[in-house]
Amino acid sequence: MAAVRVPLFRSENTGTIPAGADEMLFQLRYNMSQTGSSRLIPGANDATLVSSYPIAIYSYSVQVVGDFYGSLYQTYGLYVNEPALSNYDLGNDAFVRGLKQVKMIAGTSTTLSRATITYRAKKNPKSKWATHGKWKRPPIFLGPDAGDLFNISVFNASASTNRTVNSLLEIHSWKQFT
């Protein structure tokens, strides 16, 4: 019988996002120098997960409900650029290079709004090398020869403070290389 990979879940409910601030919902990092066993555990529900083994993410979805005007965004890049990648600023070159997806949240203090980001890697069936991993849309890879930071955050662009956000992240298909 084949092994079934358990999806990674992350749930967040917060009511403390100040005006003009970012709130990190999930961060996945590859750090080769991490000591000890750092394999991903699906039931952890931690905001930050660090692995000393390379990781490939084949599909994920993030659903956010909020009572503010802002953005749900996903960034990917190097951990040394983490301050820029976790601060929503379209005038920052490092942020714009690392920004992969963004969706608007158009809520108010009396109305909730929903935003969803999804990603699914796709193989190219017409390529003669398709069985060897040629991709139409490659997986998100965290490893030594690629980016080592995968970040999902929300940005409160409204003037209201103490806004509420409820989110659910599910990484449907992923692989950790040993």
C-alpha positions as CSV (number, residue, x, y, z in Angstrom):
1,M,0.0,0.0,0.0
2,A,1.3,3.4,-0.9
3,A,2.0,6.0,1.8
4,V,-0.3,9.0,1.9
5,R,1.3,12.4,2.5
6,V,-0.7,14.3,5.2
7,P,-1.4,17.9,4.3
8,L,0.1,20.7,6.4
9,F,-2.5,23.0,8.0
10,R,-2.1,26.4,9.6
11,S,-5.0,28.3,11.2
12,E,-4.8,31.8,12.5
13,N,-7.3,34.1,14.2
14,T,-6.1,37.5,15.4
15,G,-7.7,40.8,16.2
16,T,-4.6,43.0,16.7
17,I,-3.5,44.1,13.2
18,P,-2.7,47.8,13.6
19,A,-3.3,50.3,10.7
20,G,-0.7,50.1,8.0
21,A,0.9,47.0,9.5
22,D,1.6,43.4,8.2
23,E,0.6,40.2,10.0
24,M,2.6,37.0,9.1
25,L,0.2,34.1,8.8
26,F,2.8,31.4,7.9
27,Q,6.5,31.1,7.1
28,L,8.4,28.1,5.9
29,R,12.2,28.2,5.9
30,Y,15.0,25.9,4.7
31,N,18.0,26.2,6.9
32,M,20.7,23.6,6.2
33,S,22.7,24.5,9.3
34,Q,19.8,23.8,11.7
35,T,20.9,21.3,14.4
36,G,18.8,18.3,15.4
37,S,16.0,16.6,13.6
38,S,13.9,19.3,11.8
39,R,11.5,17.3,9.7
40,L,8.2,18.9,9.1
41,I,5.4,17.7,11.4
42,P,1.9,18.1,9.8
43,G,0.1,18.7,13.1
44,A,2.3,21.5,14.4
45,N,0.1,24.5,13.4
46,D,3.2,26.8,14.1
47,A,3.5,30.2,12.4
48,T,7.1,29.5,11.5
49,L,8.4,26.1,10.4
50,V,12.1,25.5,9.8
51,S,13.6,22.4,8.0
52,S,17.1,21.3,7.5
53,Y,16.0,19.3,4.5
54,P,15.0,20.7,1.1
55,I,11.2,21.0,0.5
56,A,9.0,21.1,-2.6
57,I,5.5,22.5,-2.4
58,Y,3.3,21.2,-5.3
59,S,0.0,22.8,-4.3
60,Y,-1.5,24.9,-1.5
61,S,-4.5,27.2,-0.8
62,V,-4.9,30.1,1.6
63,Q,-8.3,31.4,2.6
64,V,-8.6,34.7,4.6
65,V,-11.7,36.5,6.0
66,G,-11.1,40.0,7.4
67,D,-12.9,43.2,8.4
68,F,-10.4,45.5,6.9
69,Y,-9.2,46.9,3.5
70,G,-5.8,45.3,2.6
71,S,-4.0,42.6,0.9
72,L,-3.2,38.9,1.2
73,Y,0.1,38.1,-0.3
74,Q,2.7,35.3,-0.8
75,T,6.4,35.9,-1.2
76,Y,9.3,33.7,-2.0
77,G,13.1,34.4,-1.8
78,L,16.1,34.4,0.4
79,Y,16.0,34.6,4.2
80,V,18.5,37.4,4.2
81,N,15.8,39.5,2.5
82,E,13.1,38.5,5.1
83,P,12.5,42.1,6.4
84,A,11.8,43.2,2.9
85,L,9.7,40.1,1.9
86,S,7.5,40.4,5.0
87,N,6.7,44.2,4.6
88,Y,4.2,45.1,1.9
89,D,5.9,47.9,0.0
90,L,5.5,48.0,-3.8
91,G,8.3,50.6,-3.9
92,N,10.8,48.1,-2.5
93,D,12.7,46.2,-5.3
94,A,13.4,43.2,-3.1
95,F,9.7,42.9,-2.1
96,V,8.5,43.2,-5.7
97,R,11.0,40.5,-6.9
98,G,9.8,38.2,-4.2
99,L,6.1,38.9,-4.5
100,K,4.4,35.9,-6.3
101,Q,0.7,36.3,-5.6
102,V,-1.5,39.1,-4.1
103,K,-5.3,39.4,-3.6
104,M,-7.2,42.3,-2.2
105,I,-9.3,42.1,0.9
106,A,-12.1,44.7,0.6
107,G,-13.8,44.5,4.1
108,T,-14.9,47.3,6.4
109,S,-15.5,47.5,10.1
110,T,-19.0,46.2,9.6
111,T,-18.5,43.9,6.6
112,L,-16.3,40.9,6.2
113,S,-14.4,40.2,3.0
114,R,-12.8,37.0,1.7
115,A,-9.7,36.4,-0.3
116,T,-8.2,33.2,-1.6
117,I,-4.8,32.3,-3.0
118,T,-4.1,29.0,-4.6
119,Y,-1.2,27.4,-6.4
120,R,-0.8,24.1,-8.2
121,A,2.3,22.9,-10.0
122,K,1.7,21.4,-13.5
123,K,3.8,19.0,-15.5
124,N,4.0,19.4,-19.3
125,P,2.5,16.3,-20.8
126,K,3.5,17.2,-24.3
127,S,7.2,17.4,-23.5
128,K,9.3,14.3,-24.3
129,W,11.0,14.9,-21.0
130,A,7.7,15.1,-19.1
131,T,8.4,11.9,-17.1
132,H,11.7,13.4,-16.0
133,G,10.2,16.6,-14.5
134,K,9.7,19.2,-17.2
135,W,7.1,21.6,-15.7
136,K,4.6,24.0,-17.2
137,R,4.5,25.5,-13.7
138,P,7.2,24.2,-11.4
139,P,6.8,23.5,-7.7
140,I,7.9,25.9,-5.1
141,F,11.3,24.6,-4.0
142,L,13.1,25.6,-0.8
143,G,16.7,24.3,-0.9
144,P,20.4,25.1,-1.3
145,D,20.1,26.1,-5.0
146,A,16.9,28.1,-4.7
147,G,15.1,30.4,-2.4
148,D,14.9,29.4,1.3
149,L,11.9,31.4,2.5
150,F,8.2,30.9,1.7
151,N,6.0,33.6,3.4
152,I,2.3,34.3,3.5
153,S,1.1,37.5,5.2
154,V,-1.7,40.0,5.2
155,F,-1.4,43.8,5.1
156,N,-3.9,46.2,6.7
157,A,-4.1,49.2,4.4
158,S,-7.0,50.8,6.3
159,A,-6.8,53.5,8.9
160,S,-8.6,51.3,11.4
161,T,-6.6,49.6,14.1
162,N,-7.3,46.3,15.9
163,R,-8.7,44.6,12.8
164,T,-9.6,40.9,12.8
165,V,-8.4,38.3,10.4
166,N,-9.2,34.6,10.3
167,S,-7.1,32.4,7.9
168,L,-6.7,28.8,6.9
169,L,-3.7,27.6,5.0
170,E,-3.5,24.1,3.6
171,I,-0.5,22.8,1.8
172,H,-2.2,19.9,-0.1
173,S,0.9,18.3,-1.7
174,W,4.5,18.6,-0.6
175,K,7.6,16.6,-0.3
176,Q,10.6,16.8,2.0
177,F,13.8,15.4,0.6
178,T,16.2,13.5,2.9
